[in-house]
């Protein structure tokens, strides 16, 4: 059984580091080299995931039109996975949605990618995204929850609306998505869930740079 996971070194860049949950070892992925096969080398050794079980796996990626999410989608597609891409096209603080962003990204990444435009704002919207994936592909093998927002506020300036917005997207949505995919995965006897966290959530001093709310909301994912 192949267990797929990705570790992130920071919110701002996709490091291409991966963790092999067979062994718990963390690897740094090498640049693409066709016909290079996966191995279980030592910590820090470069490797490719070719032939390691992602062929035809159905993976839902949230926040997948840009940045980390798009990098995930492109890598999964290169490994043979079937990708569903959700995105609301919002700005970094979760405003100004542009639902055409995900449709354009899906077209650029590959014709077989399913675009699911829309916002993840509550339990119902999370369930709708999962249902759309199941309806199109007939199953769901993995979730990469990457959607998130960063609200830059001094701790004394955070309002109730700021708090509700950040926690709603960064950790409540994570819970509702996990709940929505867990049933189908249990029924199928297979499933993998990856949540995009942040090193900032483990660093209390990051709050000094107006990131207290972000750190708090991301750290809550650790409970999942």
Protein Blocks (a to p, Z undefined) as FASTA:
>chain_A
ZZdddddfbfkbcehiacdfknopacddddddehiacdfbdehiacdfehilpgopacdd
ehklgcjllmmmmmmmmnopacddddehiafkopaiafklmmmmmmmnomklccdedddf
bfklmmmmmmmmmmmnopafbdcdfbdcdddddfklpcfklmmmmmmmmmmmmmmmmmmm
mmmmmmnopacddddddfklmmmklmmnopmmmmmmmmmmmmZZ
